[in-house]
């Protein structure tokens, strides 16, 4: 067996960029081909799968064009992105300092660990009633819902990032007389920053998975609202257009954030 074949069939490690891209495009091509075949009209009004359950790629293109033509899609994309940006701001503002303190100070970790570990397992949908009661059904409730979907993961991943900073760095800083604040500010936080950035990437993806639920109640715009209205009207093509838009935006956001990570936080 050649070295290249051994590498392709290996259990760990990374493929070359060319092999990775080729296999990814092959998988997408196969999925698209299967999708096209099961939704193709072999005869008038005859498909293997009806358009109501699975619209064809052409149907989805037409649905997307209709949403852009009416102005629904551009506005929905902007509103959803703005809601997630606000929720991410508050998630970072709260989650990173709390995670840094939990990872750095054992007393704070002991005080907060049980709360964070417990609430991270509760889906944000369980808080919908309380969110509406406390914040109403306007914009604030949607931001809070997205915030609750990610905050506990941000805290835990930041805490783990602080704990993963090599102990030798801490020992050297302590030996030269660094105070606790200096240790956090100049050693732990810079050393953990790449993994904290990874936590931001993960939480951004989590928020996109919750955006439909966040915009389902009393929303007049947003991708979740667009999908909700389309589903009520049995417009499967527009439902899939909204879902694909979420997938593309989420994947593009991840790509941008990872590019920033490689360029500026590559240590």
N, C-alpha and C positions, 0 to 999 in steps of 0.2 A: 504494500500500500504506500503510495507516495506521501511525502510530507504534507502537500497541500490537501490531499484527501483526509489524512489523519487530522489536520487542523479543522476541516469542515465538519467532521464527525466527532470531534472532541467534546468532552463534557463541559469544559470551561474555557475561558479565554475569549478573545474577540476575533471576529472575521475581518478580513480586509475590507476597506470601504467599498471596493468594487463588488466583492461577493455579497456584502450586506445589501447594497443597493439593488443588485440583480435579483436576489431572492425576495426582497420586499416588493419590487415591481412585479415579479412573477406571481406572488401570492395575490396582489391586487388584481392582476390581469385574470387569474383563474376565477376569483370571486366575481368579478364583473362579467365574465363570460357565462358563468352559471346563472347569475342574476338575469342576464339578457335572454338566455335560452328558456328559462321558466316563465318569463313574462312576455315572450315574443308571440305575436298573433299569427299562428300557423294558418288560420282561416278566419274570415270575418267573425268577430264576436267570439273567438275561441282562443283561450289561453290555458296553459297548464295551471296557472295561478291567476285569479281574477285581480283586476287593477285595484279593487277596493282594499284587498289584503296586502298586495305587494305591487305598487305601480312600477312600470318599466322605467329604465333610465331616461327615455325620451319624455315620458309623462312628467318625471321629476324636473327635467329641464324646462318644460312648459310651465309647470307650477312655480318654479323659481323665477322665470321670466315674468309671470303674472304678478308675483309679490314685489318684484322690483319695479314693474311698470306702474303699479298702484302706489308705490312709495312705502309700502308696509315693511319690506325687508330691511332697507337701510336704516330706517328709524328704529326698528326692533333691535338690530345689531348694536347700534349706538347706546340705546337705553340699557341693554343687558350688560354691555361692557362697562358702562359707567357705574352700575350697581355693584358689579364685582370689584371694580377698582376701589370704590368706597369701602366695601367690606374687607378687602385685602389690606387697605391702609389701617383700619382699626385692628385687624388680626395681627399685623406686624407690630403696631404700636403697643398692644397689650401682650401678645404672645411671646415676643422675643425677650423683653425685659424679665418677664416672669420665668421663662425657661432658663435664661442666663442665671438668675438668682437661685433657682432650684438646682441647677447643675453645679453651682459654685458654693453654695452655703447649705450644708446638711440640715441645719435647723429648719430653714425655709422649705426644703424638700420634704422633710418629715411632716410639716404642717399642712402642705398642699397636695402631697402625692395621692392620698386616698381620694380626694375630691376629683382631681384630674383623671386618675385611672378609672373612676366610676363613671363620670360624665362623658368620657370619650366613647363609651360603649352605648350611650343613649342616642338614637337617631334624632336629628333636629325636628323631624316631623312630630315627635312626642311633645315638643314645646309649642306647637302651632297655636293651641288654645290660649296658652299663657302669653305668647308673643302678641296675639291680637288683643288680649285683655289689657296688657301693659302698654303697648305701642300703637294700638289701633290697626287699621288696614291700609294705611298709606305707605309712603316710601320707607319710613324708618323701620317698619316691621319686616320689609324685604331685606334690608341691609342687616338687621339683627339675625334673621334666619340664616343668611349666608355666613355671617360671622360665627354663629354657633356651630355651623357645620364644619368649620375648619380650626377654630381657636385651640381646642384641646390637642389636636395633632401638631399644631405649630409649637405649643408649649413643650410637648414631649420630645419632638424632634430637635428643638433648640437645646433642651436639657441634655439629650444624648450627644449632640454635637459638642457641647462644653465638656462632657465627660470623656469624649474621645480625643481631646487634646492630649498629646503625650505627656506623661507625668514628669519626664525629664525637663520639659520647658518650665513647669511649675517649680521644680526643685532648684533650677538655676536662678530663676527670678527671686525665689525666697532667700536663697543664699546671699544674693547681693543686696538684700534689704528691702525688697519691694513690699509695699503695704498691700492689704487686701483689695483696696480699690484699684491700685496700680496693677495688681495681678489680673484682675478681671478686665480692666480697660486695655492693657498693653500686651497681655499674653493669651488669656482664655478666649476673649472675644475675637481678636484677629485670627487665632488658630482655628476657631470654630466657624468663621464666616463662610467658607465654601459650603459646609454642610447646612448652615442656616439658610443659605441661598437655595439649596436643594429642597429644604422644607417649604420655602416660598413657592417653588415650582409645584410641589405636591399639593399644597393647599389651594393654589390657583386651579389646578385640575379638579379638586374636590368641589370647589364652588361652581364650576361649570356643570358638574353632575347634579347639583341642587337647583340650578337656575330655573328649571321648569316648575318645580314645586314652589319656589319663591315667588314666581310670577303668575301662579295659578289663581290666587285669591285676589280679587278686586284690582287687577292690573289692567291698564288701558293700553299698554305697549310693552314691548320686550319680546324676545324669542319665545319664552314660555307662553305668553299671551297669544302670540301668533299660532303656535302649535295647538293650544287649547281651543281656539276658535275653529281652526281647520279640522280638528278631530270631531267637534260637535256638528260640523257641516259635512262630515264624511269626505273631506278632501284629502285623501291619502297622499297625493302628490305634494301638497303643501306641507303636510306633516313631515314627510321625509325631507323636504327642502329645509325646514327649520332644524331638524335633527342633524342633517349633514352640515348646515351652517355652524351649529354648535361644535361639531367634531372638528371642522376646519379651523375655526377660531381658537379653540382650546389647543389643538396641535400646533398651530402657528405661534401662540403665546408661549408654549413650552419650548419651541425651537428658539425663539428670541431670547428667552431667559437662560437657556442652556448655552447659547452663543455668548451671552454676557459672562456667564460663569467661566467658560473656557478662556475668554479674552482677558478678564480682569481678576478672576478668583481662582486661578489655576495653581494651587499649592496644596 
